[in-house]
Amino acid sequence: MPIAIAVTSPDLVLPAPDGPAPTAAVLQPPEAQPLETAVAQASVLLDQCGHLVVVHSDALPAAYVRRLHTVRAVLESERIALLPVALPPLAVGVLARQLRQLSLSDLGPGVLASATRLLAHYIYAGAQLASVARFDRVPVGLGPHLTSLLPGVRFGVLVNPAPRLVRPGGDGVPGPAYPTRLTVAREGPRRAEDWVTDVLAPEWRVEGVQEVSPLPAESVHWWGTRRAVEFAAAIPDPSILYQLISSVRREECRWCGLELIGDRCGFCAAGGEAVA
């Protein structure tokens, strides 16, 4: 049975363009679901799949984060991994899709959970914005803030793996040096001139463009505007992702005993020691 992967909004369950991928469980915010129901849902997932990996944005509301930790505490389970990532919402969905694909492999739960930080590094995420007046994820000077007041202005923003603010039509944006597929979500119809699909995609030589709808609900808060075209370029082939993870030295968590990569266990947050 595949390891259960969960997200915090139904619009983060993205379709897999190639090959099989189990669906993700969708957890609900505290205002939408009683605690007893949330605990029961997590308990069923653990009974069915053994381990539960929850991927969410580090900008998730504090009350929602507390609910996740409360569910874990009530179940007294170290088989639930709560993994905040510093990615915009669409990229969180792309990362969760990669984990869903990899959950079909022979990677153990500790390795899969701890690989989240590694996989996130290889996702190029950003957006085309009509305004940066309320955007605080990348340093924005006074000039762009004032320019945001002009009609028809657009900005290109890359937030991962390195922050960058550009004006479409100006300097290019350094892209990935490996094959990727571009996932795009937008609010409203496509513009006649679309920087993401018409300029960025060819510059980055992506292997394909997948349009998803709607724009994730969390995106409005994350980008500070509803007028956004959000994108995430990521490695689409799960076999390449598997090789990438397998190339990293594995250790054994000194607390819970799970095998992991990196310096932190996704389930108990303890460190590891070399596997003999």
Secondary structure, 3 states (H helix, E strand, C coil): CCCEEEECCHHHCCCCCCCCCCCCEECCCHHHCCHHHHHHHHHHHHHHHCCEEEEEECCCCHHHHHHHHHHHHHHCCCCEEEEEECCCHHHHHHHHHHHHHHCCCCCCHHHHHHCHHHHHHCCEEEEEECCCCCCCCCCCCHHHHHHCCCCCCCEEEEEECCCEEECCCCCCCCCCCCCCEEEEEECCCCCCCCHHHHHHHHHHCCCCEEEECCCCCCHHHHHCCCCEEEEEEECCCHHHHHHHHHCCCEEEECCCCCEEECCCCCCCCCCEEECC
